[in-house]
Every structure is written in structure tokens, then in C-alpha cells.
Amino acid sequence: METYTAMRHFADSWGLVFMFVVFIGVILFTLRPGAKKAAAEAAQIPLKED
């Protein structure tokens, strides 16, 4: 089996599952209970004076 064919088969079968799991992980990381404070601090970075 050629490398391209093997990689294409993997991407077609497990690539979508992997990307979906990463997407759900990012959403859960963003919406976790302690994220509100960190997001508020990050939003104020451009407004801070040096």
C-alpha cells in the first residue's frame, strides 16, 4: 500500500473523529467554570498601560 493511500484512508476514517474530539475539547476548555476570570483578564490586555 502506498503511503499516500494509507494516509488518505486514515484521514477518511479516523481524521474526522480526531478533529471532532479536539473541537469538543476546546469547547469544554473554554466553557469550564474557571475560564471566565482568565477570559476577562485576557480581554483587558490591549487596554493595559505599560
Long-range contacts (C-beta under 8 A, 24 or more apart in sequence): none
